[in-house]
Amino acid sequence: MRAFASSFHAWKSLEQQEGVKVPHGLVFPLAVVGAIGQEHGLELYPEEHHPEGPLGFDAIFVSVLDARCMIEGAKHFRKWRVPFWRSDRGEDYPLVWMGGQGLHNPLPMADVADLIVIGDAEDPLPILLELWHSRTSRRAFLDDAASVDGVFVPSVHDRRRDTVKQAVASDISITLRHDISVSLDGTRRLEIARGCKYKCTFCSLGWRTPVRENGTSEIVSQIVRSPKRVHLQAGDAESHSGINEIRSTLRAHGGSDQGWTGRMDTLFENPDQTTPGQKRYAFGVEGVSYRLRRGVGKGYLTDERLVSDTVRFFESIEGDGKGRAAWHLIAGLPTEGRRDALDMINVVTEIDQRMRGKTARNLSMHWQPFSPLPGTPMQWCAAGGGARRMAGLMRGLTRLDWCRVRHVTGRSDTLSHLCAILARSDERGARLIEAYADGAVSVDAAQEMTGSTLGEIDLDAELPWDFVTTHMPKDRVRKAYEVMMDRLKEG
């Protein structure tokens, strides 16, 4: 099978978010898909390298990172000269295969995709490719594909009658068996873990899939066979059970980790841990006050710990101007108020005071509006906003001398709200994607055309994605929501 591969420009979205541009090939999820399918006759060709489009290919493979990318979908189909709606595509067009973490709720793409893989690709993809090569017609292929665990075939399945089981791979060693590079700079990607043991209520990593680790000895054996530049792929690399040995091997190899981290506590909890000055450290701070952080699952990150660990990180960096910290922050979490913002101003000011007389360091504060994600305890919450307003409230921090602050704002409230509406919509979400390709869409119009909402969702209401059976029981997700809301209402 020759397949045209697209992420709806997820890479460009990440570049805009981080302010970094790097030549690249397939995004990581598609590179994994390509490696899995290689032994079964799959050849993937990145969209960015084939401006002529997908006509003439057997299939279009789309990895949907999140709703920010999904909402761009109809624009891509138009550029490819391929009808957006499945009903408008005949036998002359490639079959559209979709997957990715942005399709925990697959319904917005149900009238677009021919099939959607929900969850990990390791188990269903080889079966699907064997079916593709053995069946005599597209219809026969799709009929048989509907019986594969983890595969949703909208033309076969009826979500009101059928359930689809999420695919969860027990073996995630594909990057240890294949030399996978994403950035075209010689960096090898090694996935050391998938999922996350921390259950932050806003984040999909800890709720949508179980935690799985690749073995330390297998990772170490690949590091010594790899180039100097390695990206340790994980939700949080520092929480891997063998991270000390992994990092020690990487240092002895003369290499450096090009990956990101996510938590401050795991960075310093091991006494043998060292901090390479050139590594790009990004910490998920999320809430602007301890009350909010505690509520959403980051109770370890008190104001004092946020101050002391950031100062400790700054002090561990060698040389002038090397390394920097990035904080990722969410604006508009439930119950957030102006007092919470004042807490954050005090924290950063204290960091500046403790850095006085030392080498000045850079702190990037990356702001995003709160968007409730399907499959997480916050899926029932109302969407939030105010990332740009919050950065404005804290603009005085950019004048500090020793902690040099830079604010980076992501999506506007309007775009964030459109994405939230899309992520929690049913099949009517495709109308919004098509309308967005025609021009500006108001939030009110988006809610009307999709039947979705920005507001709170009743806990007993049927959710569009309830027909998907996941590894995490819904009653456990609901219990986490209730605990979270109790904490957010305190103080």
Secondary structure as the mmCIF struct_conf table of DSSP 4:
data_model
#
loop_
_struct_conf.conf_type_id
_struct_conf.id
_struct_conf.beg_label_comp_id
_struct_conf.beg_label_asym_id
_struct_conf.beg_label_seq_id
_struct_conf.end_label_comp_id
_struct_conf.end_label_asym_id
_struct_conf.end_label_seq_id
STRN STRN1 ARG A 2 SER A 6
BEND BEND1 PHE A 8 HIS A 9
HELX_RH_AL_P HELX_RH_AL_P1 ALA A 10 GLU A 18
TURN_TY1_P TURN_TY1_P1 GLY A 19 GLY A 19
STRN STRN2 HIS A 24 HIS A 24
BEND BEND2 GLY A 25 LEU A 26
HELX_RH_AL_P HELX_RH_AL_P2 PHE A 28 GLN A 38
TURN_TY1_P TURN_TY1_P2 GLU A 39 GLY A 41
STRN STRN3 GLU A 43 PRO A 46
HELX_RH_3T_P HELX_RH_3T_P1 GLU A 47 HIS A 49
TURN_TY1_P TURN_TY1_P3 PRO A 51 GLU A 52
BEND BEND3 PRO A 54 PRO A 54
TURN_TY1_P TURN_TY1_P4 LEU A 55 GLY A 56
BEND BEND4 PHE A 57 ASP A 58
STRN STRN4 ALA A 59 SER A 63
BEND BEND5 ASP A 66 ASP A 66
HELX_RH_AL_P HELX_RH_AL_P3 ALA A 67 MET A 70
TURN_TY1_P TURN_TY1_P5 ILE A 71 GLU A 72
HELX_RH_AL_P HELX_RH_AL_P4 GLY A 73 TRP A 80
TURN_TY1_P TURN_TY1_P6 ARG A 81 ARG A 81
BEND BEND6 PHE A 84 TRP A 85
HELX_RH_3T_P HELX_RH_3T_P2 ARG A 86 ASP A 88
TURN_TY1_P TURN_TY1_P7 GLU A 91 ASP A 92
BEND BEND7 TYR A 93 TYR A 93
HELX_LH_PP_P HELX_LH_PP_P1 PRO A 94 PRO A 94
STRN STRN5 LEU A 95 GLY A 99
BEND BEND8 GLY A 100 GLY A 100
HELX_RH_3T_P HELX_RH_3T_P3 GLN A 101 LEU A 103
BEND BEND9 HIS A 104 ASN A 105
HELX_RH_3T_P HELX_RH_3T_P4 LEU A 107 MET A 109
TURN_TY1_P TURN_TY1_P8 ALA A 110 VAL A 112
BEND BEND10 ASP A 114 ASP A 114
STRN STRN6 LEU A 115 VAL A 117
STRN STRN7 GLY A 119 GLY A 119
BEND BEND11 ALA A 121 ALA A 121
TURN_TY1_P TURN_TY1_P9 GLU A 122 ASP A 123
HELX_RH_AL_P HELX_RH_AL_P5 PRO A 124 SER A 134
BEND BEND12 THR A 136 SER A 137
HELX_RH_AL_P HELX_RH_AL_P6 ARG A 138 ALA A 145
TURN_TY1_P TURN_TY1_P10 ALA A 146 SER A 147
BEND BEND13 VAL A 148 VAL A 148
TURN_TY1_P TURN_TY1_P11 ASP A 149 GLY A 150
STRN STRN8 VAL A 151 PHE A 152
TURN_TY1_P TURN_TY1_P12 PRO A 154 VAL A 156
TURN_TY1_P TURN_TY1_P13 ARG A 159 ARG A 161
STRN STRN9 VAL A 164 LYS A 165
HELX_LH_PP_P HELX_LH_PP_P2 GLN A 166 GLN A 166
STRN STRN10 ALA A 167 ALA A 167
BEND BEND14 SER A 170 SER A 170
TURN_TY1_P TURN_TY1_P14 SER A 173 SER A 173
HELX_RH_AL_P HELX_RH_AL_P7 ILE A 174 ARG A 177
BEND BEND15 HIS A 178 HIS A 178
STRN STRN11 ILE A 180 ILE A 180
STRN STRN12 SER A 183 SER A 183
BEND BEND16 LEU A 184 GLY A 186
HELX_LH_PP_P HELX_LH_PP_P3 THR A 187 THR A 187
STRN STRN13 ARG A 188 GLU A 191
STRN STRN14 ALA A 193 ARG A 194
BEND BEND17 GLY A 195 GLY A 195
BEND BEND18 LYS A 197 TYR A 198
TURN_TY1_P TURN_TY1_P15 THR A 201 PHE A 202
BEND BEND19 SER A 204 SER A 204
HELX_RH_AL_P HELX_RH_AL_P8 LEU A 205 ARG A 208
BEND BEND20 THR A 209 THR A 209
STRN STRN15 ARG A 212 GLU A 213
HELX_RH_AL_P HELX_RH_AL_P9 THR A 216 ILE A 223
TURN_TY1_P TURN_TY1_P16 VAL A 224 ARG A 225
BEND BEND21 SER A 226 SER A 226
BEND BEND22 LYS A 228 LYS A 228
STRN STRN16 ARG A 229 GLN A 233
BEND BEND23 ALA A 234 GLY A 235
HELX_RH_3T_P HELX_RH_3T_P5 ALA A 237 SER A 239
BEND BEND24 HIS A 240 HIS A 240
TURN_TY1_P TURN_TY1_P17 SER A 241 GLY A 242
HELX_RH_AL_P HELX_RH_AL_P10 ILE A 243 ALA A 252
TURN_TY1_P TURN_TY1_P18 HIS A 253 GLY A 254
STRN STRN17 SER A 256 ASP A 257
BEND BEND25 MET A 264 MET A 264
HELX_RH_AL_P HELX_RH_AL_P11 ASP A 265 PHE A 268
BEND BEND26 GLU A 269 ASN A 270
TURN_TY1_P TURN_TY1_P19 PRO A 271 ASP A 272
TURN_TY1_P TURN_TY1_P20 GLY A 277 GLN A 278
BEND BEND27 LYS A 279 LYS A 279
STRN STRN18 ARG A 280 GLU A 286
BEND BEND28 GLY A 287 SER A 289
HELX_RH_AL_P HELX_RH_AL_P12 TYR A 290 VAL A 296
TURN_TY1_P TURN_TY1_P21 GLY A 297 GLY A 297
TURN_TY1_P TURN_TY1_P22 GLY A 299 TYR A 300
HELX_RH_AL_P HELX_RH_AL_P13 ASP A 303 SER A 316
BEND BEND29 ILE A 317 ILE A 317
BEND BEND30 GLY A 319 GLY A 319
TURN_TY1_P TURN_TY1_P23 ASP A 320 GLY A 321
STRN STRN19 ARG A 324 ALA A 331
BEND BEND31 GLY A 332 GLY A 332
TURN_TY1_P TURN_TY1_P24 PRO A 334 THR A 335
HELX_RH_AL_P HELX_RH_AL_P14 ARG A 338 ARG A 354
TURN_TY1_P TURN_TY1_P25 MET A 355 GLY A 357
BEND BEND32 LYS A 358 LYS A 358
STRN STRN20 ARG A 361 PRO A 369
HELX_LH_PP_P HELX_LH_PP_P4 PRO A 372 LEU A 373
TURN_TY1_P TURN_TY1_P26 PRO A 374 GLY A 375
BEND BEND33 THR A 376 THR A 376
HELX_RH_3T_P HELX_RH_3T_P6 PRO A 377 TRP A 380
BEND BEND34 CYS A 381 CYS A 381
HELX_LH_PP_P HELX_LH_PP_P5 ALA A 382 ALA A 383
HELX_RH_AL_P HELX_RH_AL_P15 ALA A 387 LEU A 393
TURN_TY1_P TURN_TY1_P27 MET A 394 MET A 394
HELX_RH_3T_P HELX_RH_3T_P7 ARG A 395 ARG A 399
BEND BEND35 ASP A 401 TRP A 402
STRN STRN21 CYS A 403 THR A 409
BEND BEND36 ARG A 411 ARG A 411
HELX_RH_AL_P HELX_RH_AL_P16 ASP A 413 ALA A 423
TURN_TY1_P TURN_TY1_P28 ARG A 424 ARG A 424
TURN_TY1_P TURN_TY1_P29 GLU A 427 ARG A 428
HELX_RH_AL_P HELX_RH_AL_P17 GLY A 429 ASP A 438
BEND BEND37 GLY A 439 GLY A 439
HELX_RH_AL_P HELX_RH_AL_P18 VAL A 443 THR A 450
BEND BEND38 LEU A 454 GLY A 455
TURN_TY1_P TURN_TY1_P30 LEU A 459 ASP A 460
BEND BEND39 ALA A 461 ALA A 461
HELX_LH_PP_P HELX_LH_PP_P6 GLU A 462 LEU A 463
HELX_RH_3T_P HELX_RH_3T_P8 PRO A 464 PHE A 467
STRN STRN22 VAL A 468 THR A 469
BEND BEND40 HIS A 471 MET A 472
HELX_RH_AL_P HELX_RH_AL_P19 LYS A 474 LYS A 489
#
